[in-house]
């Protein structure tokens, strides 16, 4: 076997090795993307579970939130108004974070669509939340505000 033929065979094996490495790297990258999306979905669910448990586990706050949902900020104390504002701000921040995750491909379309539909339902039923968003619009990203406007167009 001559040296030239040996070099071509070694080059061919090296090329196969590089190709196998690229295929393996693509597979690992895909696995990492899936894991990242699953983690984002899990974090999304955990954060909203905390909010829901706060409401479900605290009858006094649930009563206060009922007043806020109807837009009844005027008949609650200043400290309760603050509690509602902080609560609504937290919800809006979480929604914005979820929107950012979606825009950066961290959430798949199905999870995002379900979340967007949920946001639409909640913001249509909760006058206090809608008003808090309107009052704090400058604190949110333009993309988030555009998305909220798209689901609240009939409320304006």
N, C-alpha and C positions, 0 to 999 in steps of 0.2 A: 504494500500500500504506500503510495507516495505521499509526501508531505502536503501537497496542494489538496489532494482529496481528503486527507485527515482534517485539514483546516476547514474545508467546506462542511464536513460532517459536524465538526465541533461548533461551527457557526450556526448550522441548522439546529442543533440541540440547544444552543444558547438562545436562539430566536424563539424556540418552543418554550423554553424556560421563562423568557420575558413575557410571552403571550399568556402562559399559565399564571404568572404573577399578576398581570393586568386583570385577568378574569377573576382571580381571587380577590384582588383589591376592589373591583366593582361589586362583587358579592358582599364583601365586608361593609362597603359604603352603603349599600342597600339595607343591610341588616341594621346599621347604625341609624339610618333614616327612620326605619320602622320603630326602633327602640325609642328614638327621640319623640316621634309622634305619639307613641303609647304613653310615654312619660308626661307629655304635654296634656293629653286627654285625662290622664289620672290626676294631675295637678288641678286641672280645670274642675273636674268633678269634686275633688277634695275641698277646694275653696268655696264652691257653691254649697256643698254639704254643710260647711261650717256656718254659713249664713242661714241656711234653712234650719239647722239645729238651734241657732240663737233664737229664731222666731218661734219655733215649736216648743222650746224649753223654757221660755220666759213669757208667761202670760201677761205680765205688766207691759213688756215691750211689744208684744203682739197687739195689745190694745192701743198703745201709742202709734204703732205702725198703721193700724186701721184708720186712725184719724189722719195720719199723713197721706195715706193712699187716697183719701177722699179730698185732699187739699186743705184739711182742717188744721193748718198750722196756727191760726189765730187763737184758737181756744186751748192751747197748751202752753205750759210755762216756758220761760226762756231756756232753761236747762234741757227740757224735753225737745224744744225746737233744735237745740244744738245736737242732741242725740240723733234726731232724725237726719239732720244735715250730714253728720259724720257717717251715719249708716248709708245714706244715699250716695255719698261721695265714694265710700268703699265699694259699693255695688258698681257704680259707674267706672271706677278705676279697674275693677276686675273685668268688667265687660271690655274696656279698652284694651287691657292686656290680652284678653282672649282674641280680640280683633287683630292685634299685632301678631299674635301667634299664627292666626289663619293667613294673614297677608305674607308672612315669611315661610309659609308651607309647613308650619309646625302642627297644624290641625288639619285633618282631612275634610273634604267637602261635606260629608254626611254629618259629622259632629258639628261643623260650623253652621250648616243649614238648620239643624235642630236648635242650636244655641241662638241663632238669629231669630228664629220663629218664637222661641221662648222670650227673648228680649222684647220682641214686638208685642207679645201678649201682655207681659208685665208692664211695659211702659204705657200701654193703652189703658190698663186698669189702675195704674198708680199715678194720680195727678201730682203728688208730692215728688216722686222720682222724676217725672217729666219736667216739673218746674225747677228742680235742682239742676238738671242737665242744662236747661235754658239759662239759669243764673250762673252756671259755671262753665259755659261753653268755651271760654278762652283758656281753660285749664286742660282741654282735651285736644288731641291731634285733629287736624283738618280731615283726615281720612275717617277717623272715628265719627266726627260730627256729621260728615256726609252720609255715613252709614245710618246713624240715628235719624237724620232728617229723612232718609229714604223710607224708614219704617214708621215714621210719625207724621208723614206728609198730611194725612187727613186730620191731625190734631191741631194744626196751626190755624 
